[in-house]
Amino acid sequence: MRKILKEKGKLSNLWTKQGDEFLVYSGSCTSPETACEPLVNYLDVEYFGQIQIGSPPQTFTVIFDTGSSNLWVPSVYCTSSACMSHARFYPSHSTTYLTDGQSFYIQYGTGNLTGILGIDQVTVQGITVQQQMFAESVSEPGSTFQDSNFDGILGLAYPSLAVDNCTPVFDNMIAQNLVELPMFGVYMSRNSSSTEGGELVLGGYDNTRFSGQLNWVPVTLQGYWQIQIDNIQVEGEVLFCSGGCQAIVDTGTSLITGPSSDIQQLQNFIGATGSNGESDVSCGSLSIMPNVTFTINNIGYTLTPSQYMLEDGGDYCSSGFEGMDIPPPSGPLWILGDVFIGQYYSVFDRGNNRVGFAPALSYPSVTNGV
């Protein structure tokens, strides 16, 4: 039935809501138009998977980043230390590669790179996008990417955020009719010792990864996956965003960030102290620390101390909150990064421009095939 509706151009009619749930969604990856990409969890601060570029395919490890919109990998022509320690793309080895030659520069919250644009096919877990424009880095200055466990970044934000007007990979998946539904779901394990690090579902979401129903939140600005927070409470008392504030849901940010003044006040409330941007507390104090609740679209999303603190393997735990001042016109913004997404399964719905949250389920250690 799904294939017949799609052939007749009527599958999109089922993207509309009935109550708060879709009439159709993908709960598994048995469909050829849905991809389940297993993610590796590195110390609860980075989650990455593998993609292929070119023919024959060249494999790269990438961060799937909802906080940016471009795809880039190191070029064989890059001689920066960061490039030399990672997989590099060889244009001459691909029979489907097309030269673009336009220069490319992108600045992240930390780190930047320059390069040139190329065009080739890109495959994510069996879904192959044709003529995808991507950046080949030729300079990665500094140490930001040098010691990273990933080669590049695949952006999953809106096209308006893309540098040089490059169409994002997921947008091309939608345009080329490669995914069942214009949405993707993200699960992140918060147990870095588990062999199951996480999962990205392209073309649907996995309802076995969360409990209850998804609670949907409208996107307020289509660049980042930006939403509104009603307020932020500490142990039931509203301390921040009392009149509402803007936030982005970002798989590429490890922690939860906010304006520096607010975060400093929050660190004081939870008893975390430190310097150089890092705040610690004795792990033995977690039982007496307060809960922090983000109220979003009238629903509270609570993080307990053991959920918002990161265990460093010693006697001290580091805070999962960090100050970051994002200037206007984009900011100020809070960023709900991996600390938040790890506790709440997140669905990014381009068909209806909204984000869905539900409590994530934990699973015993299993081999994920990566």
Backbone torsions as a table, in degrees:
resi	resn	phi	psi	omega
1	MET	NA	-41.6	-179.3
2	ARG	-61.4	-43.8	-178.3
3	LYS	-66.1	-39.6	179.7
4	ILE	-64.1	-44.9	179.0
5	LEU	-61.7	-39.7	-178.9
6	LYS	-66.8	-42.3	179.6
7	GLU	-62.0	-32.9	-179.6
8	LYS	-89.8	3.7	177.7
9	GLY	72.6	23.8	-176.9
10	LYS	-113.3	3.0	179.7
11	LEU	-64.2	-32.8	-178.3
12	SER	-63.0	-22.4	177.7
13	ASN	-61.1	-25.1	-178.4
14	LEU	-87.0	1.2	175.3
15	TRP	-77.2	-17.3	179.2
16	THR	-70.3	159.7	-172.9
17	LYS	-91.2	152.0	167.0
18	GLN	-124.5	104.1	-169.4
19	GLY	72.1	-123.7	-179.0
20	ASP	-113.6	7.4	-176.6
21	GLU	-123.5	151.8	174.8
22	PHE	-70.7	149.4	173.7
23	LEU	-71.9	-24.7	-179.8
24	VAL	-144.6	140.3	174.4
25	TYR	-156.8	168.7	-179.2
26	SER	-102.4	115.2	179.0
27	GLY	-93.5	0.1	178.2
28	SER	-154.4	-178.1	-179.0
29	CYS	-113.4	40.2	177.5
30	THR	-80.7	-19.5	179.4
31	SER	-80.7	140.7	176.6
32	PRO	-67.0	-11.0	-179.0
33	GLU	-104.0	19.7	174.8
34	THR	-136.1	134.6	-178.3
35	ALA	-120.9	130.3	174.5
36	CYS	-105.7	104.1	-178.9
37	GLU	-96.5	112.3	177.8
38	PRO	-68.4	142.8	-179.1
39	LEU	-113.6	142.6	174.0
40	VAL	-91.7	133.2	178.4
41	ASN	-99.2	114.8	176.8
42	TYR	-103.4	100.9	173.9
43	LEU	56.2	28.2	179.6
44	ASP	64.0	14.2	-179.0
45	VAL	-120.9	-15.3	176.4
46	GLU	-140.3	140.5	176.6
47	TYR	-130.6	125.8	-177.1
48	PHE	-145.0	159.1	178.8
49	GLY	-138.6	-169.3	-174.8
50	GLN	-117.0	145.4	173.6
51	ILE	-132.9	168.1	175.8
52	GLN	-125.9	141.3	177.1
53	ILE	-127.2	133.8	173.3
54	GLY	91.4	178.1	178.6
55	SER	-135.9	117.1	-5.7
56	PRO	-64.9	160.6	-171.5
57	PRO	-68.8	137.9	171.1
58	GLN	-108.1	128.5	-170.3
59	THR	-95.3	137.7	178.6
60	PHE	-135.9	146.5	173.5
61	THR	-95.6	126.7	-174.8
62	VAL	-133.5	153.3	166.7
63	ILE	-82.4	128.9	173.4
64	PHE	-89.8	104.2	-162.8
65	ASP	-112.2	112.1	177.1
66	THR	-80.9	2.1	178.3
67	GLY	-99.5	5.8	176.4
68	SER	-150.8	173.2	-172.4
69	SER	-127.0	-2.6	-177.3
70	ASN	-101.9	153.6	170.5
71	LEU	-104.9	129.7	173.5
72	TRP	-144.4	149.6	174.2
73	VAL	-141.1	160.0	179.4
74	PRO	-66.0	144.8	177.7
75	SER	-94.5	153.1	174.9
76	VAL	-62.8	-21.1	-179.6
77	TYR	-86.7	-0.8	179.2
78	CYS	-85.8	130.2	179.8
79	THR	-113.6	7.4	175.6
80	SER	-62.7	151.6	-179.9
81	SER	-56.5	-37.3	180.0
82	ALA	-62.5	-38.3	-179.7
83	CYS	-71.9	-40.3	-175.0
84	MET	-65.1	-21.5	-178.8
85	SER	-98.3	10.1	-179.3
86	HIS	-134.1	167.4	175.7
87	ALA	-62.7	139.2	-179.4
88	ARG	-123.3	147.3	-177.0
89	PHE	-87.1	131.8	178.6
90	TYR	-107.7	101.7	179.9
91	PRO	-58.2	-37.5	-175.7
92	SER	-69.3	-14.5	-179.4
93	HIS	-88.2	-6.4	-176.6
94	SER	-109.8	125.9	179.6
95	THR	-77.7	-12.8	-177.9
96	THR	-105.8	4.7	-176.8
97	TYR	-74.4	138.9	174.9
98	LEU	-124.4	136.8	179.7
99	THR	-81.6	134.2	170.9
100	ASP	-108.1	-51.8	173.1
101	GLY	86.9	-9.3	179.4
102	GLN	-67.1	140.2	179.9
103	SER	-73.3	156.9	-172.8
104	PHE	-140.4	137.0	173.7
105	TYR	-143.1	134.7	177.1
106	ILE	-139.6	138.6	179.0
107	GLN	-115.2	125.9	175.0
108	TYR	-101.6	178.0	176.1
109	GLY	-55.2	-39.3	170.6
110	THR	-131.8	127.9	176.6
111	GLY	91.9	155.6	176.8
112	ASN	-151.8	168.7	178.5
113	LEU	-156.0	157.9	174.6
114	THR	-125.8	157.9	-179.4
115	GLY	-177.2	-159.6	177.7
116	ILE	-129.0	159.4	-179.4
117	LEU	-94.6	142.1	174.0
118	GLY	-134.1	172.9	-178.8
119	ILE	-133.9	130.3	178.3
120	ASP	-163.8	175.5	176.8
121	GLN	-83.2	144.1	-178.1
122	VAL	-127.0	129.6	-177.9
123	THR	-116.8	130.3	174.3
124	VAL	-122.9	108.2	176.0
125	GLN	48.6	49.0	174.3
126	GLY	92.8	-11.9	176.8
127	ILE	-96.7	118.7	-175.1
128	THR	-109.5	119.5	176.4
129	VAL	-91.9	130.1	178.9
130	GLN	-90.0	145.5	173.9
131	GLN	51.6	51.2	177.1
132	GLN	-86.6	126.3	175.9
133	MET	-81.6	133.2	-179.8
134	PHE	-146.2	165.2	-178.4
135	ALA	-101.9	139.0	173.3
136	GLU	-108.7	109.2	-175.8
137	SER	-70.1	136.0	175.9
138	VAL	-115.2	-8.4	176.0
139	SER	-151.5	122.7	176.2
140	GLU	-125.6	81.7	-174.2
141	PRO	-69.0	159.0	177.2
142	GLY	77.0	-167.9	-174.7
143	SER	-108.5	3.0	-174.5
144	THR	-55.2	-48.6	-176.7
145	PHE	-98.5	-6.2	-174.3
146	GLN	-63.4	-44.3	-176.6
147	ASP	-100.5	11.7	-178.9
148	SER	-72.4	155.7	178.8
149	ASN	-93.3	8.2	178.3
150	PHE	-124.3	155.2	-179.1
151	ASP	-86.4	-40.9	-175.6
152	GLY	-150.9	-165.9	-176.7
153	ILE	-134.5	136.7	174.1
154	LEU	-114.4	110.1	-176.4
155	GLY	-79.2	140.1	-178.0
156	LEU	-123.3	16.7	177.2
157	ALA	-84.0	-172.3	-176.2
158	TYR	-74.1	156.2	-179.1
159	PRO	-58.3	-31.0	-176.9
160	SER	-63.3	-17.2	-179.9
161	LEU	-90.5	-8.7	-174.0
162	ALA	-73.3	135.7	175.1
163	VAL	-75.2	139.5	177.9
164	ASP	61.5	25.3	175.8
165	ASN	58.3	27.8	176.3
166	CYS	-70.0	133.3	176.1
167	THR	-74.3	124.5	-179.7
168	PRO	-61.6	156.5	-177.6
169	VAL	-57.5	-45.9	-176.4
170	PHE	-67.8	-34.3	176.1
171	ASP	-63.2	-38.3	176.5
172	ASN	-69.2	-33.2	174.7
173	MET	-60.5	-42.0	179.0
174	ILE	-67.5	-48.1	-176.7
175	ALA	-63.7	-34.1	-178.9
176	GLN	-90.5	9.4	174.1
177	ASN	61.6	39.3	-175.0
178	LEU	-98.5	-15.7	-179.5
179	VAL	-118.4	148.7	-175.4
180	GLU	-66.4	-44.9	-179.8
181	LEU	-133.1	151.0	-178.5
182	PRO	-81.4	62.6	-178.7
183	MET	-154.3	162.8	173.8
184	PHE	-147.5	149.6	-178.5
185	GLY	-117.7	146.7	-176.4
186	VAL	-126.9	126.0	172.5
187	TYR	-118.3	131.5	178.5
188	MET	-127.7	116.5	175.2
189	SER	-68.7	143.4	175.9
190	ARG	-107.9	27.4	175.8
191	ASN	-124.1	93.7	-173.4
192	SER	-68.0	-14.0	178.0
193	SER	-85.3	-10.2	178.8
194	SER	-76.3	146.8	176.5
195	THR	-75.7	-12.5	175.7
196	GLU	-98.8	107.1	-175.2
197	GLY	-88.0	-32.4	-178.3
198	GLY	162.8	-171.0	-175.9
199	GLU	-158.7	134.7	170.8
200	LEU	-112.1	122.4	177.1
201	VAL	-106.5	117.0	177.9
202	LEU	-99.1	124.9	-179.5
203	GLY	98.0	9.9	-180.0
204	GLY	171.1	-154.1	174.4
205	TYR	-152.6	166.0	-174.4
206	ASP	-108.4	104.7	-176.1
207	ASN	-74.1	-3.5	175.1
208	THR	-85.6	-4.2	-177.3
209	ARG	-93.1	-4.8	-178.1
210	PHE	-144.0	163.9	178.3
211	SER	-105.9	151.3	178.9
212	GLY	72.4	-154.5	-178.8
213	GLN	-108.5	155.5	174.1
214	LEU	-71.6	135.9	173.7
215	ASN	-103.7	121.7	-171.2
216	TRP	-93.8	141.5	-178.7
217	VAL	-128.9	126.6	-178.5
218	PRO	-69.1	144.1	172.7
219	VAL	-75.4	129.6	-176.7
220	THR	-90.7	-24.3	178.4
221	LEU	-149.7	125.3	-172.8
222	GLN	-89.5	79.1	173.4
223	GLY	-139.8	-84.3	161.2
224	TYR	-70.8	173.0	168.9
225	TRP	-83.2	81.8	-170.3
226	GLN	-98.5	134.1	-178.9
227	ILE	-135.1	173.8	176.5
228	GLN	-104.6	136.3	170.4
229	ILE	-98.8	129.5	179.4
230	ASP	-70.2	-47.1	177.7
231	ASN	-168.2	167.3	176.3
232	ILE	-124.8	124.9	-175.7
233	GLN	-112.8	145.3	171.8
234	VAL	-118.6	115.2	-176.5
235	GLU	52.4	43.9	174.2
236	GLY	85.7	-5.3	-179.5
237	GLU	-106.2	129.1	179.8
238	VAL	-71.0	118.7	-179.1
239	LEU	-116.5	-25.5	-177.4
240	PHE	-135.7	156.3	176.1
241	CYS	55.4	39.5	-176.5
242	SER	-61.6	-28.3	177.4
243	GLY	-102.5	13.5	-177.1
244	GLY	91.8	148.8	177.2
245	CYS	-153.7	165.6	-176.7
246	GLN	-96.0	145.7	178.9
247	ALA	-143.7	158.1	173.7
248	ILE	-120.0	147.0	178.3
249	VAL	-98.9	112.8	-165.3
250	ASP	-131.2	107.7	178.7
251	THR	-70.8	-15.2	-178.2
252	GLY	-92.2	1.4	176.7
253	THR	-110.0	127.5	-174.0
254	SER	-69.3	-41.3	-171.2
255	LEU	-108.1	-172.2	169.8
256	ILE	-102.8	123.5	-177.8
257	THR	-117.0	158.6	178.5
258	GLY	-159.7	176.7	177.1
259	PRO	-52.1	139.1	-172.5
260	SER	-55.9	-40.6	-178.7
261	SER	-64.5	-40.8	178.3
262	ASP	-67.4	-43.0	-178.3
263	ILE	-65.8	-38.8	178.0
264	GLN	-62.0	-41.3	177.2
265	GLN	-64.9	-40.4	178.7
266	LEU	-65.1	-41.6	177.7
267	GLN	-60.1	-38.5	178.6
268	ASN	-64.6	-40.0	-179.1
269	PHE	-65.4	-37.6	-178.0
270	ILE	-89.6	-3.2	175.7
271	GLY	82.8	21.6	-179.6
272	ALA	-93.8	129.1	-179.9
273	THR	-127.4	157.9	178.2
274	GLY	165.0	-165.8	-179.3
275	SER	-148.1	174.3	179.7
276	ASN	56.1	33.4	176.1
277	GLY	82.6	-3.6	179.9
278	GLU	-111.9	135.5	-180.0
279	SER	-125.2	132.5	-175.0
280	ASP	-123.6	164.4	174.7
281	VAL	-152.8	152.8	177.3
282	SER	-63.1	130.8	-179.9
283	CYS	-61.1	-23.0	178.3
284	GLY	-71.7	-10.0	-178.8
285	SER	-93.8	-2.8	-175.0
286	LEU	-57.6	-34.1	-175.2
287	SER	-68.2	-19.3	-178.3
288	ILE	-109.6	3.8	179.7
289	MET	-84.5	156.7	-175.5
290	PRO	-80.9	157.2	169.6
291	ASN	-78.9	151.2	175.4
292	VAL	-120.9	127.7	-175.0
293	THR	-121.5	129.3	174.2
294	PHE	-101.3	116.9	177.8
295	THR	-92.0	117.9	-175.4
296	ILE	-129.9	120.3	-179.0
297	ASN	52.7	44.1	175.6
298	ASN	71.3	12.8	178.0
299	ILE	-122.1	134.1	-178.6
300	GLY	-87.8	132.2	176.2
301	TYR	-115.7	102.8	-171.4
302	THR	-95.2	137.7	172.9
303	LEU	-116.0	126.1	176.6
304	THR	-82.9	164.6	179.2
305	PRO	-55.0	-39.9	-179.7
306	SER	-68.9	-17.1	179.1
307	GLN	-92.0	-33.4	-179.2
308	TYR	-97.6	-2.7	173.1
309	MET	-104.2	147.6	-179.5
310	LEU	-108.6	125.8	178.7
311	GLU	-78.7	128.0	-177.7
312	ASP	-96.6	3.4	179.6
313	GLY	90.7	-2.7	178.1
314	GLY	-119.6	-149.8	-179.1
315	ASP	-83.1	-14.2	-176.6
316	TYR	-111.9	143.4	175.8
317	CYS	-111.4	142.6	-179.8
318	SER	-97.8	148.1	-177.2
319	SER	-69.9	141.6	175.8
320	GLY	-87.9	9.2	177.2
321	PHE	-110.8	143.2	-177.7
322	GLU	-147.3	139.3	178.8
323	GLY	-77.2	134.5	175.4
324	MET	-151.2	115.1	-178.4
325	ASP	-94.0	107.8	178.4
326	ILE	-96.1	115.2	-174.1
327	PRO	-73.5	160.0	172.1
328	PRO	-61.6	155.7	5.4
329	PRO	-84.2	-12.2	-179.9
330	SER	-70.3	-41.6	-175.5
331	GLY	-101.9	-176.2	-0.9
332	PRO	-71.7	149.2	-178.9
333	LEU	-141.1	144.4	163.0
334	TRP	-89.8	151.9	176.2
335	ILE	-122.2	119.5	175.1
336	LEU	-91.1	94.7	-176.8
337	GLY	-92.6	-153.5	-172.7
338	ASP	-62.2	-30.3	177.8
339	VAL	-58.7	-38.5	178.7
340	PHE	-80.8	-48.8	-176.2
341	ILE	-63.0	-30.5	178.8
342	GLY	-62.6	-25.9	179.2
343	GLN	-96.8	-21.5	-177.0
344	TYR	-130.4	109.1	176.3
345	TYR	-52.2	134.8	-172.9
346	SER	-124.0	130.4	178.2
347	VAL	-115.9	128.6	-177.9
348	PHE	-107.6	109.6	-169.5
349	ASP	-108.0	101.6	178.2
350	ARG	-75.8	-24.4	-179.5
351	GLY	-65.5	-33.2	-178.8
352	ASN	-122.7	6.6	177.7
353	ASN	51.2	65.0	-179.3
354	ARG	-155.8	163.6	177.5
355	VAL	-122.0	136.5	179.1
356	GLY	-111.1	139.6	178.4
357	PHE	-126.0	144.8	172.4
358	ALA	-155.9	151.1	-179.3
359	PRO	-58.2	125.4	-179.3
360	ALA	-73.6	146.8	176.9
361	LEU	-98.0	141.5	176.0
362	SER	-93.8	149.5	-178.8
363	TYR	-127.5	153.0	173.7
364	PRO	-66.2	162.5	-177.3
365	SER	-63.6	128.2	176.3
366	VAL	-139.7	157.2	177.7
367	THR	-77.8	126.7	-176.5
368	ASN	-100.2	0.6	173.2
369	GLY	88.2	-3.0	179.6
370	VAL	-83.5	NA	NA
